[in-house]
Every structure is written in C-alpha cells, then in structure tokens.
Amino acid sequence: MTEYDDRILQSGPRKAKISHFRPAAYIVIPLIAILFQVYVPRFVDFLSYLELPLLVVVYFSLMRRQPVAGAVIGTVIGLAQDSLSQHPLGMFGIVKTLVGYFSASISMRFDVENNALRFILSFFFFLFHQFFFWVLARGLLGRNLELQIPQSIIFAFLNAVVAVPLFLIMDKLRVEEQ
C-alpha cells in the first residue's frame, strides 16, 4: 500500500463538529424569521419571495449535524409558521421536517462551513421545499396548485443569495466549546 492509503485507513471516519448555540438563539432567531415571513411582505411586497424560516431550518440543521435534531427543528419552526399563516396546520411542519432531516443528513457527509456549498444547499432545499409543499397540497388537501418551475428557480437563487450572508451572521452566534 502507499503512504496515502495508510493515512486513510488509520484516520477512520471523519468526526463532524456539532455546533452549539445558546438556548435563546433557538427561540429568538426562528421567531424573528417567522414574524418577518408573516408581516414584512404585507408592507414590502417584493420581499414575499424570501423564505427566512426555511433558511433558519437549513442553517440550524446543517450546523447540528444530527438528522433527528434537524427533523425536530424543522417540525417546531414549521408548525410555528403554520400557526401564523393562512395554510392548514401541518403543511409547513411536514415539509420543514423533511428539509431539516435531509439537510442534517447531508451535513454529516460534507464540510458545510464552505460558502459555495451553503449556497448550493440553500438553492436545492428551497426547490425541495417548494416541490414537497406542492405534492402535499395536491395529495393531502386536493388543491390543484400549479408548480411554477421558472419562478421557483428564480426564488431559489434569490434565497440562496440571502442565505450566505445570513449564515455568516448566524455563525457569529455559535458557542465555542470549552
């Protein structure tokens, strides 16, 4: 074997660093994002494309690197968003649970500190969110919603552009391990 092969075999699986936040951060940040989502588009219409609760779910799930924790974070934020929205209770809860679980699962494999990867994941999970919301609305509620693919791609790009600086700001709220 080569020297490179020996280093790979000796190092074993990579341990991902789980980020920790103050308990208040888990309450205040999602609450601000949900209130932004509910009230700001009423006054500033062009910001209605911004899905801040989704970006918060993606960020916390990526940083926790635990699929069950990501699912719980997505469930709580989604149900809180449902309670303040006009949608039936559970729609955002189910979709954000899936987003939280899968984003935490992905973070176990990749270095999610990379801004390019954060951009790509935010883009992907916005489309994932929109698609599964559409599937649930059609399947569970029997609504005949139209899946607007070009508009969703544009909004995914805009959300991903907002996600990178938002994630950098939220990085500053992490608690360092002692």
C-alpha positions in Angstrom: 0.0 0.0 0.0 1.0 3.5 -0.5 1.6 6.1 2.2 -1.7 7.8 1.2 -3.7 4.6 1.6 -2.2 4.0 5.1 -3.3 7.5 6.2 -6.8 7.0 5.0 -7.1 3.6 6.7 -5.7 4.9 10.0 -7.8 8.1 10.2 -11.2 6.3 10.0 -14.4 8.1 9.5 -14.3 11.9 9.9 -16.0 13.2 13.0 -18.1 16.2 12.2 -18.1 19.1 14.7 -21.5 19.7 16.1 -22.2 23.4 16.6 -23.9 24.6 19.7 -26.0 27.7 20.3 -27.4 29.4 23.4 -31.0 28.2 24.1 -32.3 31.7 23.4 -30.9 31.6 19.9 -33.0 28.6 19.1 -36.1 30.6 20.1 -35.3 34.2 19.1 -33.9 33.5 15.6 -36.8 31.3 14.3 -39.3 33.7 15.9 -37.8 36.7 14.1 -37.7 34.7 10.8 -41.4 33.7 11.2 -42.5 37.2 12.1 -40.5 38.5 9.1 -42.2 36.0 6.9 -45.7 36.8 8.1 -45.6 40.6 8.4 -42.9 42.1 6.2 -44.5 41.0 2.9 -47.7 42.9 3.9 -45.8 46.1 3.8 -42.9 45.4 1.3 -44.4 43.2 -1.3 -41.2 42.4 -3.2 -39.8 40.6 -0.2 -42.5 37.9 -0.3 -40.2 35.6 -2.1 -37.9 35.3 0.9 -38.4 32.2 3.0 -36.4 33.0 6.1 -37.9 30.2 8.3 -36.7 27.7 5.7 -33.2 29.2 5.7 -33.2 29.1 9.6 -34.2 25.4 9.5 -31.4 24.7 6.9 -28.8 26.5 8.9 -29.6 25.0 12.3 -29.9 21.5 10.8 -26.6 21.9 8.9 -24.8 23.1 12.0 -26.2 20.5 14.4 -25.3 17.6 12.0 -27.8 15.3 13.6 -30.8 14.2 11.5 -33.2 13.7 14.4 -32.3 17.2 15.8 -32.8 18.6 12.3 -36.2 17.0 12.0 -37.2 18.4 15.4 -36.0 21.9 14.5 -37.9 21.7 11.2 -41.1 20.5 12.9 -41.1 23.1 15.5 -40.4 26.0 13.1 -42.8 24.7 10.5 -45.6 24.3 13.0 -45.0 27.7 14.4 -45.1 29.1 10.9 -48.3 27.2 10.2 -50.0 28.7 13.2 -49.4 32.2 11.9 -50.0 31.5 8.2 -53.2 31.0 6.2 -52.2 27.4 5.3 -53.7 24.4 7.1 -51.9 23.4 10.2 -49.1 20.9 9.4 -48.3 21.8 5.8 -45.1 23.7 6.6 -44.5 21.4 9.6 -44.2 18.3 7.4 -42.2 20.0 4.7 -39.7 21.7 7.0 -39.4 18.4 8.9 -38.2 16.8 5.7 -35.9 19.7 5.0 -34.4 19.6 8.5 -33.8 15.8 8.4 -32.2 15.8 4.9 -30.1 18.8 5.4 -28.7 17.4 8.7 -28.0 14.1 6.9 -26.1 15.9 4.2 -24.1 17.8 6.7 -22.7 14.6 8.1 -21.0 13.9 4.8 -19.8 17.4 3.7 -18.0 20.3 5.2 -20.9 22.8 5.5 -18.6 25.7 6.5 -18.0 26.3 2.8 -20.0 29.2 1.5 -20.3 27.8 -2.0 -21.8 24.6 -0.6 -24.1 26.6 1.6 -25.3 28.5 -1.5 -25.9 25.3 -3.4 -27.7 23.6 -0.4 -29.9 26.7 0.2 -30.8 26.7 -3.5 -31.6 23.0 -3.5 -33.6 22.9 -0.3 -35.7 25.9 -1.4 -36.7 23.8 -4.5 -37.1 20.7 -2.4 -39.4 22.7 0.0 -41.5 24.1 -2.9 -41.8 20.7 -4.6 -42.9 18.9 -1.4 -45.3 21.6 -0.5 -46.9 21.3 -3.9 -47.1 17.5 -3.5 -48.7 17.8 -0.1 -51.2 20.4 -1.2 -52.3 18.2 -4.1 -52.2 14.9 -2.3 -53.5 15.7 1.2 -55.7 18.8 0.5 -56.8 18.0 -3.0 -55.8 21.5 -4.2 -55.0 21.9 -7.8 -51.9 24.1 -7.4 -49.7 24.9 -10.3 -46.0 24.2 -9.9 -44.3 27.3 -11.2 -40.8 26.0 -12.1 -39.2 29.1 -13.6 -40.4 31.3 -10.7 -39.3 28.7 -8.2 -35.8 28.6 -9.7 -35.5 32.4 -9.6 -36.8 32.5 -6.0 -34.4 29.7 -5.0 -31.5 31.6 -6.4 -32.6 34.8 -4.5 -33.0 32.9 -1.3 -29.6 31.3 -1.7 -28.0 34.7 -2.3 -29.6 35.9 1.0 -28.7 32.6 2.8 -24.9 33.0 2.5 -24.6 36.4 4.4 -27.4 35.3 6.8 -25.5 32.1 7.6 -22.3 34.1 8.2 -24.1 36.3 10.7 -25.6 33.3 12.4 -22.1 31.7 12.6 -21.2 34.5 15.0 -23.9 33.3 17.4 -22.3 29.9 17.9 -21.0 29.0 21.3 -17.4 27.8 21.3 -16.6 24.5 23.1 -14.5 24.8 26.2 
